[in-house]
Amino acid sequence: MSQPYAIRPLESADFAAFLDIQGDALKNAPEIFGSDYDWFDSLSILSKEQRYEKFVLFPYQYLLAAVSADRTILGMVGFSCDHHLTKLRHKGRIWGLYVRPAVRGHGIASALVRNVIMAAEEIGCEQIQLSVSTNNKDSYSLYLRLGFSVYGTESHAVKLQDGYVDEYLMSKFLR
Ligand SMILES: CC(C)(COP(=O)(O)OP(=O)(O)OC[C@H]1O[C@@H](n2cnc3c(N)ncnc32)[C@H](O)[C@@H]1OP(=O)(O)O)[C@@H](O)C(=O)NCCC(=O)NCCS
């Protein structure tokens, strides 16, 4: 891929770029937002920004993104760790992995997830969990390749208008 990009946590100033890639994801992969998107979309711009601000807390709760020189977000992934909860802070969670269709197959998602894993190791996180639709072969194989394994399956994890989606529950132990 000729387009250079930097991998970095999103900041407050990236809010407009975040809304832009979220709109792209809605068109191309609406399933990754589940039913939450309608609710999110109905919020005022101020409420959206307030929610977004909760995810600019690197390395505990953040969106890691591949950002081009003109500040366009090419891909992103979310990470959350309840670092203030002593009984839960050994676990982190990956969510919302998305790469724009035009730049897929060039290692952006792999680089994003690898960087999240490294940052989680640095804060003493012991395992990372995630869930992925059982019919999402691309993501599933990517997570397997990066060392995640399936520890369970949630039937009817998401309810759509025309049926249900089952999800694999996956984890990767970091120590
Ligand atoms: C799944 C998704 C995030 C993958 O993004 P991506 O940036 O294309 O992923 P990568 O490029 O890292 O890996 C994809 C493939 O490209 C290959 N690849 C990796 N680096 C590459 C490179 N430098 N050049 C060419 N191909 C490469 C990988 O081997 C991988 O092949 P595989 O199918 O055998 O695993 C993307 O398709 C997407 O956004 N899908 C819709 C949303 C979604 O499903 N999100 C996940 C929800 S859990």
The ligand as an ORCA input file, in Angstrom:
! r2SCAN-3c Opt
* xyz 0 1
  C     -11.463     -7.992      9.458
  C     -10.733     -6.718      9.064
  C     -10.628     -5.804     10.277
  C      -9.327     -7.086      8.554
  O      -8.611     -5.897      8.257
  P      -7.265     -5.931      7.349
  O      -6.536     -4.668      7.604
  O      -7.638     -6.246      5.963
  O      -6.505     -7.170      8.002
  P      -4.990     -7.595      7.684
  O      -4.547     -6.969      6.416
  O      -4.185     -7.376      8.892
  O      -5.169     -9.135      7.500
  C      -6.064     -9.602      6.474
  C      -5.335    -10.518      5.532
  O      -4.352     -9.791      4.809
  C      -3.105    -10.489      4.897
  N      -2.015     -9.520      5.064
  C      -1.481     -9.108      6.214
  N      -0.501     -8.244      5.979
  C      -0.432     -8.074      4.629
  C       0.376     -7.303      3.787
  N       1.329     -6.485      4.276
  N       0.125     -7.340      2.468
  C      -0.853     -8.144      1.986
  N      -1.632     -8.921      2.754
  C      -1.429     -8.884      4.064
  C      -3.175    -11.318      6.123
  O      -2.373    -12.471      5.967
  C      -4.630    -11.633      6.214
  O      -4.866    -12.818      5.519
  P      -5.751    -13.999      6.154
  O      -7.093    -13.836      5.520
  O      -5.056    -15.219      5.701
  O      -5.819    -13.833      7.639
  C     -11.474     -5.980      7.914
  O     -11.734     -6.885      6.880
  C     -12.783     -5.352      8.356
  O     -12.795     -4.198      8.789
  N     -13.895     -6.087      8.238
  C     -15.223     -5.577      8.598
  C     -15.374     -5.336     10.083
  C     -15.121     -6.549     10.923
  O     -15.465     -7.660     10.569
  N     -14.521     -6.305     12.111
  C     -14.196     -7.324     13.077
  C     -15.246     -7.427     14.104
  S     -14.763     -8.634     15.342
*
